[in-house]
Amino acid sequence: MSNDLRGYLPWVGVWTGIGEAQAGMSTLVRTEVFYAAAGQGIGFHFEAFDTEARNLYHGVRAVVVPAPSGVVRAVAWSSIHGPLILEQTPDDEGVLALAGESRAGNHISVTFVEEGPDELLFAAFWRPQHGGAKPDAPSMSIPLRRVTPLQVPMPGS
Amino acid sequence: MASSLIKRFSHWLGTWRGACELEDGGEGTLEVSLTPYFDGQVFEVSARIWENSSCEIRGHGIGFWGVNRQGRVENTMWADTLGFCLLEETPDDPDVLAMEGVLSGNLAFSVAFRNEDHVLLISTSVGEGYAAGDKPRTYSRMTRLGMPLPGDDHE
């Protein structure tokens, strides 16, 4: 695995959280981070629902891997944006920042920030490529916690 | 309602495996898996090649098939030896999915899939620019691994 990606291996697992999308709408997010591409990459399965988890607002399947040149990118598909190739942008340790353009010309930015051993902050926004920053641009900011199995007491313990 | 990918390619889902020749002439195995996500709006397609004698992986890649507004398949993909590429479907026979795109370094990449009597055929070509069509193509035949799907009429 690329040294650039090794630092994200502790994120492997399932993460959930409820946060805010645009216009103050509450959104439930479930993200699975997994070992991918025969050990060369990290995969992400992302789902954003209404808080009752009945309607999928946004689904993304992505694998972050290095190109032969060493540049790290995400090859992805989004239920809103379609096919995507996003480039890793420099950031602090414990942060995975990806950005790029969709086929429709929208600028997309996705960031995961490690806030604690079992806490990630997911933030994303997208806007028209030449639209400039707008306060009402579609965006999402969701604190995620690692999903752990319920510890059921064993009989006699 | 079934997605257009499911309507066209549901009988392609699963894991397929077949013999292939490695670049050094050795014997290898190609395995391709197609898995639907998000109610069939996207298929994840992963492929790997390994050397039979050592089980060493010689190449692998992953791609996502979706359908654009024109009804054509688009495949955003990565392969360890090729890098990243966005492929778009090109006109072909109804039972063929042919796609092509541009790799970095002015390389053209094309891939074609055909499902014929429960055999998935895959053919690929990498070449420089407009001369890509003159380069030799690879061909592999794969059979499905595991149980037949409902509606399959295996003997």
HADDOCK unambig.tbl for C-alpha pairs under 7 A between the chains (distance, minus, plus):
assign (segid A and resid 37 and name CA) (segid B and resid 61 and name CA) 6.86 0.50 0.50
assign (segid A and resid 59 and name CA) (segid B and resid 38 and name CA) 6.74 0.50 0.50
assign (segid A and resid 67 and name CA) (segid B and resid 80 and name CA) 6.89 0.50 0.50
assign (segid A and resid 67 and name CA) (segid B and resid 83 and name CA) 4.71 0.50 0.50
assign (segid A and resid 67 and name CA) (segid B and resid 84 and name CA) 6.77 0.50 0.50
assign (segid A and resid 68 and name CA) (segid B and resid 80 and name CA) 6.49 0.50 0.50
assign (segid A and resid 68 and name CA) (segid B and resid 81 and name CA) 6.36 0.50 0.50
assign (segid A and resid 68 and name CA) (segid B and resid 83 and name CA) 5.83 0.50 0.50
assign (segid A and resid 75 and name CA) (segid B and resid 76 and name CA) 6.37 0.50 0.50
assign (segid A and resid 75 and name CA) (segid B and resid 77 and name CA) 6.16 0.50 0.50
assign (segid A and resid 75 and name CA) (segid B and resid 78 and name CA) 6.60 0.50 0.50
assign (segid A and resid 76 and name CA) (segid B and resid 64 and name CA) 6.88 0.50 0.50
assign (segid A and resid 76 and name CA) (segid B and resid 76 and name CA) 6.85 0.50 0.50
assign (segid A and resid 77 and name CA) (segid B and resid 64 and name CA) 6.22 0.50 0.50
assign (segid A and resid 82 and name CA) (segid B and resid 66 and name CA) 6.89 0.50 0.50
assign (segid A and resid 83 and name CA) (segid B and resid 76 and name CA) 5.58 0.50 0.50
assign (segid A and resid 84 and name CA) (segid B and resid 76 and name CA) 6.62 0.50 0.50
